[in-house]
Amino acid sequence: MHVPVSWLFRVIFLGCILATNAVAVRRIQGEIMLRNLFAAFHDDDGATLVEYTLIIALIATACIIVIRTLGTTIKNELTTVSAAIP
C-alpha cells in the first residue's frame, strides 16, 4: 500500500501540533498549580487553622494532666477505703 507523501507530511505536521499543544497545556497547568500554591501561603485562613489546632492541643494536654492527677488521687483514696473495710 502506497501512502502519498503529502499525507505523511500532514500526519507529521498534525503530530507536531498536538505535541506542542500538550506541552503548552502542561506548562499552563504547572503555572496554575504554582499560582495556587503561592496563594495558599498568603492565605490567612491557614494561620487561623494552626492557631485553633494549637489551642485544641493545649486543652487536650491539660485534660490529660488533670485526669492523670485525679485518677491517681482517686485510686489512693479508694485503696485507703478498701484497706479500712475489714
C-alpha atoms as an extended CHARMM CRD file, in Angstrom:
* protein
*
        86  EXT
         1         1  MET       CA              0.0000000000        0.0000000000        0.0000000000  PROA      1               0.0000000000
         2         2  HSD       CA              1.3950000000        3.3080000000       -1.0570000000  PROA      2               0.0000000000
         3         3  VAL       CA              0.7180000000        6.4030000000        1.0460000000  PROA      3               0.0000000000
         4         4  PRO       CA              1.1300000000        9.7410000000       -0.7030000000  PROA      4               0.0000000000
         5         5  VAL       CA              3.9600000000       11.8810000000        0.6550000000  PROA      5               0.0000000000
         6         6  SER       CA              1.5710000000       14.7870000000        1.2130000000  PROA      6               0.0000000000
         7         7  TRP       CA             -0.4160000000       12.6480000000        3.6560000000  PROA      7               0.0000000000
         8         8  LEU       CA              2.7400000000       11.7240000000        5.5550000000  PROA      8               0.0000000000
         9         9  PHE       CA              3.6480000000       15.4000000000        5.8790000000  PROA      9               0.0000000000
        10        10  ARG       CA              0.1330000000       16.1850000000        7.0880000000  PROA      10              0.0000000000
        11        11  VAL       CA              0.2840000000       13.4240000000        9.7060000000  PROA      11              0.0000000000
        12        12  ILE       CA              3.7320000000       14.5330000000       10.8910000000  PROA      12              0.0000000000
        13        13  PHE       CA              2.6110000000       18.1850000000       10.9790000000  PROA      13              0.0000000000
        14        14  LEU       CA             -0.5400000000       17.2720000000       12.9190000000  PROA      14              0.0000000000
        15        15  GLY       CA              1.5370000000       15.1970000000       15.3570000000  PROA      15              0.0000000000
        16        16  CYS       CA              3.8770000000       18.1420000000       15.9300000000  PROA      16              0.0000000000
        17        17  ILE       CA              0.9420000000       20.4630000000       16.5770000000  PROA      17              0.0000000000
        18        18  LEU       CA             -0.6160000000       18.0220000000       19.0340000000  PROA      18              0.0000000000
        19        19  ALA       CA              2.7050000000       17.5170000000       20.8380000000  PROA      19              0.0000000000
        20        20  THR       CA              3.2480000000       21.2880000000       21.0340000000  PROA      20              0.0000000000
        21        21  ASN       CA             -0.2650000000       21.7750000000       22.4050000000  PROA      21              0.0000000000
        22        22  ALA       CA              0.2780000000       19.0540000000       25.0090000000  PROA      22              0.0000000000
        23        23  VAL       CA              3.4820000000       20.7550000000       26.1990000000  PROA      23              0.0000000000
        24        24  ALA       CA              1.6990000000       24.1200000000       26.3340000000  PROA      24              0.0000000000
        25        25  VAL       CA             -1.1730000000       22.6140000000       28.3130000000  PROA      25              0.0000000000
        26        26  ARG       CA              1.2600000000       21.0430000000       30.8060000000  PROA      26              0.0000000000
        27        27  ARG       CA              3.1010000000       24.3540000000       31.1790000000  PROA      27              0.0000000000
        28        28  ILE       CA             -0.1520000000       26.2080000000       31.8280000000  PROA      28              0.0000000000
        29        29  GLN       CA             -1.2550000000       23.5640000000       34.3380000000  PROA      29              0.0000000000
        30        30  GLY       CA              2.1020000000       23.9010000000       36.1040000000  PROA      30              0.0000000000
        31        31  GLU       CA              1.7200000000       27.6790000000       36.2660000000  PROA      31              0.0000000000
        32        32  ILE       CA             -1.7790000000       27.3220000000       37.6980000000  PROA      32              0.0000000000
        33        33  MET       CA             -0.5290000000       24.8630000000       40.3340000000  PROA      33              0.0000000000
        34        34  LEU       CA              2.2800000000       27.2460000000       41.3510000000  PROA      34              0.0000000000
        35        35  ARG       CA             -0.1320000000       30.1790000000       41.4980000000  PROA      35              0.0000000000
        36        36  ASN       CA             -2.4710000000       28.1720000000       43.7530000000  PROA      36              0.0000000000
        37        37  LEU       CA              0.4510000000       27.0870000000       45.9550000000  PROA      37              0.0000000000
        38        38  PHE       CA              1.6370000000       30.6790000000       46.4250000000  PROA      38              0.0000000000
        39        39  ALA       CA             -1.9370000000       31.7750000000       47.1200000000  PROA      39              0.0000000000
        40        40  ALA       CA             -2.1950000000       29.1210000000       49.8260000000  PROA      40              0.0000000000
        41        41  PHE       CA              0.9080000000       30.5150000000       51.5320000000  PROA      41              0.0000000000
        42        42  HSD       CA             -0.5440000000       34.0230000000       51.5060000000  PROA      42              0.0000000000
        43        43  ASP       CA             -3.9470000000       32.9110000000       52.7680000000  PROA      43              0.0000000000
        44        44  ASP       CA             -4.7120000000       33.9090000000       56.3730000000  PROA      44              0.0000000000
        45        45  ASP       CA             -7.1400000000       31.0160000000       56.8880000000  PROA      45              0.0000000000
        46        46  GLY       CA             -4.1870000000       28.6560000000       57.2770000000  PROA      46              0.0000000000
        47        47  ALA       CA             -2.8520000000       30.7050000000       60.1910000000  PROA      47              0.0000000000
        48        48  THR       CA             -6.2450000000       30.5380000000       61.8830000000  PROA      48              0.0000000000
        49        49  LEU       CA             -6.3000000000       26.7790000000       61.4280000000  PROA      49              0.0000000000
        50        50  VAL       CA             -2.8720000000       26.4740000000       63.0460000000  PROA      50              0.0000000000
        51        51  GLU       CA             -3.9800000000       28.6420000000       65.9710000000  PROA      51              0.0000000000
        52        52  TYR       CA             -7.0840000000       26.5310000000       66.5670000000  PROA      52              0.0000000000
        53        53  THR       CA             -5.0010000000       23.3550000000       66.3310000000  PROA      53              0.0000000000
        54        54  LEU       CA             -2.5840000000       24.6620000000       68.9700000000  PROA      54              0.0000000000
        55        55  ILE       CA             -5.4570000000       25.6480000000       71.2650000000  PROA      55              0.0000000000
        56        56  ILE       CA             -7.0160000000       22.1820000000       70.9340000000  PROA      56              0.0000000000
        57        57  ALA       CA             -3.6370000000       20.5450000000       71.6140000000  PROA      57              0.0000000000
        58        58  LEU       CA             -3.1650000000       22.6520000000       74.7710000000  PROA      58              0.0000000000
        59        59  ILE       CA             -6.6680000000       21.8440000000       76.0230000000  PROA      59              0.0000000000
        60        60  ALA       CA             -6.1240000000       18.1330000000       75.3600000000  PROA      60              0.0000000000
        61        61  THR       CA             -2.7940000000       18.2310000000       77.2110000000  PROA      61              0.0000000000
        62        62  ALA       CA             -4.3840000000       19.9950000000       80.1920000000  PROA      62              0.0000000000
        63        63  CYS       CA             -7.2180000000       17.4170000000       80.2590000000  PROA      63              0.0000000000
        64        64  ILE       CA             -4.7480000000       14.5240000000       80.2230000000  PROA      64              0.0000000000
        65        65  ILE       CA             -2.7420000000       16.0420000000       83.0880000000  PROA      65              0.0000000000
        66        66  VAL       CA             -5.8710000000       16.6800000000       85.1770000000  PROA      66              0.0000000000
        67        67  ILE       CA             -7.2780000000       13.1940000000       84.5360000000  PROA      67              0.0000000000
        68        68  ARG       CA             -3.9680000000       11.5320000000       85.4440000000  PROA      68              0.0000000000
        69        69  THR       CA             -3.6450000000       13.5710000000       88.6380000000  PROA      69              0.0000000000
        70        70  LEU       CA             -7.2500000000       12.9950000000       89.6930000000  PROA      70              0.0000000000
        71        71  GLY       CA             -7.0110000000        9.3470000000       88.7010000000  PROA      71              0.0000000000
        72        72  THR       CA             -4.0270000000        8.8100000000       90.9730000000  PROA      72              0.0000000000
        73        73  THR       CA             -5.6850000000       10.6960000000       93.8230000000  PROA      73              0.0000000000
        74        74  ILE       CA             -8.9400000000        8.7590000000       93.4660000000  PROA      74              0.0000000000
        75        75  LYS       CA             -7.0280000000        5.4640000000       93.2760000000  PROA      75              0.0000000000
        76        76  ASN       CA             -5.1810000000        6.2800000000       96.5070000000  PROA      76              0.0000000000
        77        77  GLU       CA             -8.4230000000        7.2280000000       98.2760000000  PROA      77              0.0000000000
        78        78  LEU       CA            -10.1590000000        4.0240000000       97.1500000000  PROA      78              0.0000000000
        79        79  THR       CA             -7.1700000000        1.9490000000       98.2610000000  PROA      79              0.0000000000
        80        80  THR       CA             -7.3230000000        3.5920000000      101.7100000000  PROA      80              0.0000000000
        81        81  VAL       CA            -11.0700000000        2.9820000000      101.9770000000  PROA      81              0.0000000000
        82        82  SER       CA            -10.7860000000       -0.6510000000      100.8680000000  PROA      82              0.0000000000
        83        83  ALA       CA             -7.9890000000       -1.2480000000      103.3830000000  PROA      83              0.0000000000
        84        84  ALA       CA            -10.1300000000        0.2030000000      106.1670000000  PROA      84              0.0000000000
        85        85  ILE       CA            -13.0010000000       -2.1720000000      105.4300000000  PROA      85              0.0000000000
        86        86  PRO       CA            -12.4940000000       -5.4750000000      107.3310000000  PROA      86              0.0000000000
